[in-house]
Amino acid sequence: MSVTYTAVLPVGEHTVDFLTGLFAAERVRRGTRAGTRALCCRDQAVMVLRWFLDGTRMRQLATDNQISISTGYDYLNEGIDVLAARTPSLHAALLAAKAAGHDYVNIDGTLIETDRCRTPGPTEGVDLWWSGKHDQHGGNVQVVTVPDGWPIWTSEVRPGREHDTTAARAHAEILPALTEAGADLRTLGDLGYEGLADTVTVAFKNRKPADCSSPSSSSTRHTTACARSVNAATRCSRRPSERYAISASTRGGSGRSSPPRWSSSTSTTIAQHDDRP
């Protein structure tokens, strides 16, 4: 026996319709014949959204759609590829940030946790994707956000052992695009980007109090005031961006503090002997 219940996805109907249209166009591009797919485009769209938003296990998704697990992964991978093909370039994302009137953007790295990857790294006995900082296997993804923390661009994944500076340098697009936009759109980062100080404005470290009687005290006070303003801007932008990064790494939420007005409903079934993570 199994129990059937109704689930609600925190997205609007227009999101499902938009994704359905993308999948329909992809099937036309591939020359897929009508009636040869187990799922229609809308069912595929709902399945992909459930995986992204709720982190639903593939076994459960396959059961609900009456398809095999391998077929479910085929649909999921196809959906991810279709979405990835529409991602904007960093250059386009920065132009959009300028057009929106933002004075700066924020860059930060986040670790997307994964299962263990047996890939030898440069350090003997340590996997390439092992992050010593987080004590977890995963991939380093660089995230560029606007001042309120909303992500406008994410990089391709790098091994979790890499420092943020190393990961940023490994991407051919990041540093040239940020440098080009730096004239009127500053990029803020934490101390993990000290090695990129020519491109990324990093937070200032605390200094010893200056001697007010020294000739350079006026300049020192000015520098301290500038440092405080940069640090304040970095703190304000990092808090929401880190919240979105945590949401992305867990695949468990949309990042918004409240659900949207409209929701899309779908029904699901729980089998008695479902697998566990």
N, C-alpha and C positions, 0 to 999 in steps of 0.2 A: 504494500500500500504506500501511497505517497500523498502529500498535502499540497494543494494548489492554492496560491495566494496572488494578490495583485501588488505589483511593485511600481513605484513612481520614479522616473528619472528626473533629476533637477535641470532639465533643459526644455526649451520651448519647442513647439511643433515645427517652427520654421527651421530649427537646427536639424531635425530629423529629415525634413523635406530637402534641405540643402545637401545633406550628406547623401540622401537617396539619389539626387540628381547627379552628384559626382560619380557614384557607383554605376549609374545607368550609362553615363558618358564613357566610363572606363570599359564597360562591357561592349559598347559599340566600337570603341577603339580596338579592342582585342578580337572583334568579329565573333563574339559569343552568340550562338544560335538561340532563338527563343525556345523556352521549355527545357533547356539542358541543364539548368542550375537547380539545385535543391532549394535554395532560398531566393526569394525575390529581393530586389534592391532595398526595399524598405526594411525587411526583416534583417538583412545584413547590416544596415545602418544602425538599427536598434541593438543588435548583438555587439557591434564594435563600440557603441556608446556605453553599453553596460560594462564592457571590459575596461574602458578608460575611466569611467566615473565611479563605478562600484568595485572594481577589481574582482569581478565575478570569475570563479574558476572555470576553465575551459570545459571540464567535464560537465559542469552545470549548464553552461551555454549550449553544449552539444545536445544534452538531454532535452532542454526546453525547445530546441529547434528540430529535434528528431534527425540529427545528422551525426556522423562519426566524429571523434575527436580530431582526427587528422584533417577532415574536411573543414571543421571549425577553425583550425589553425590556418588553413588555406584562405578562408574568408577573412580572418583577422589580419593576416599578413598583407593581403591585397588591400584591405582598408587602410592600414598604416602607410603603405606605399603611396596610395592615392592622396592621403592627407599630406605626407611629407613632400610630395611633388609641388604642393601649393604654398609651401613656406616661403616667406619673403627673404631676400638677401639682407645681410646686415646693413648694407648701404641704403637699401630702400627703407628699412626700419628706422634708421637714423634720420633720413629725410622726413619721414612721417612724424617723428618726435619733434623735429624743428618746426614743421608746419603746424603742429599742435601748440606751439608756443613754449615748449619746455626749454629751460636754460641748461640742463644737464641730464645725463642718464647715469645709471649705476650698473656696475658689472660685479658679479659674484659667482663663485663656483659652488655647485652642490653635488653631493654624491648620491647617485641613483643606485640603491642597493640591489644586488643580484645574488643568485646562488653561487656556490663556489665555482671558480673557473680554474681548471688545472693548466695554466699557461705559465711557463717559466719566465721569470723576470730577471733584471740585471743583478739582483741580489740572490745569491744561492739559497734555495730552500724557501723563498718567498714568492708567492704567485704574483704575476704581473698586475692583476686586478685587485690585489689586496691593499686596502687603505689602512695604514698604521694609525692615522689620526682618528679615524672613526671605528677602528677595530672591526672592519666589515669588508666583505667583497663588494665591489661596485664600480661604477663608471663616473668619471668627472665630466660634468656638463657645465659649460659657461653660460650664464644667463644675463642678458642685458634688459634692464627694466627702466621705466620712466620714474620720476620722483615719487609717485604714490605707490611704487612697488609692482605695478602691473607689468608682466613680462612682454616684451615686444620681439625678442629674438632669442633662440637657444642654439647652441653649437652642436656639432656632432660629438658623440661620446669619445672620451679618452680614457685610458686605464686609470683606475682609482688611485694608484700609487703616485700619480703625478701631482705636483704642486700646482696651484692656480696659475702662477706665472708660467710654468712649463707648459701647461695645457693651453694657455692663451697664445703662447709663441708657436705652438704646434699647428694652430689653425691659420691657414694662409690669409683668411679674410679679416680676422679680428683687428690686429694692430694697424694695417693700412687704412681700414675704414674708420677706426676711432681717431687716428692721426689726422686724416683728411677732414673729419667733422669737428676736430678740436678747436678750430678758430672761433666758432660760435656755439658749440655744443660740448661742454666739458664732460669728461667721464670720471666719475668718482668710484673709488674702490677701497677695500680695507687694506691692512698692512700686508696681506698676502700678495699684494701687487707692487711691493716696494721696488722690485727689479724692473718695473715698467713705468717708473716715475716720469719719464719723458712723455708718455702717452696717457697714463692714468693718474689722476690726482688722488693720492693716498692720504689717509688720516695722519696728523702730526703726532709724534710721540711727546709725552710730557717732558719738559725741560726743567732744569733747576731755576729758581727765581732769579731774575736779573738784578744786578746792583743798580739801583735808581740813580746813584751818583756818578755812574760811568757815562762818558760822552755818547755811547751808543744806546743808552737806555730808551730814548725816544723811538729809535728804529726797532728795538727789541719789543717794546710795547705794541708797536704797529704789527709786527710779525706775529706776536701772541694773539692779538685780536683776529688777524686773518686765519690763524690756525684754529681758533675756537669756532669761527664761522664755518670753515670747511668740515671740521669734526662734527658740528651740529647737523650739517646737511647730510653727511655720510650716515650718521646715526638714524636720522629721520627716514632716509630712503632704504636703509638696510633692513629695518624692522619689518615693513610689509613685504619686501622682496624675499626675505628669508621665510616668511610665512607661506608665500606662494611656492617657494622651493620645497618646503616640507610637504605641502599638499601634492606637488608633482611627484615627489619621490615615493609617496605612499599610494598614489593613484586613488586616493579615497575621497577627494573633495574638489570642488571647483575653485577654491581659493576665496570666493566671496563670503562676506560675513552673513549674508541672508540669501535664502533661495529666491530664484526668479519668480515672477508672477505666474507664468504659465509652466505647466509640466507635461511630460509625455508619459503615458501609462503603458505598461506591458505586463503580461502575466508570466509567472514562472512556477516551476514545480520543484519541490525538494524531494529527492529520492531518499529512501530509508538508509542506504549504505553509501552515502556520498563520501568522496575522499576529503581528507583534511590537509591543510597546508603544512 
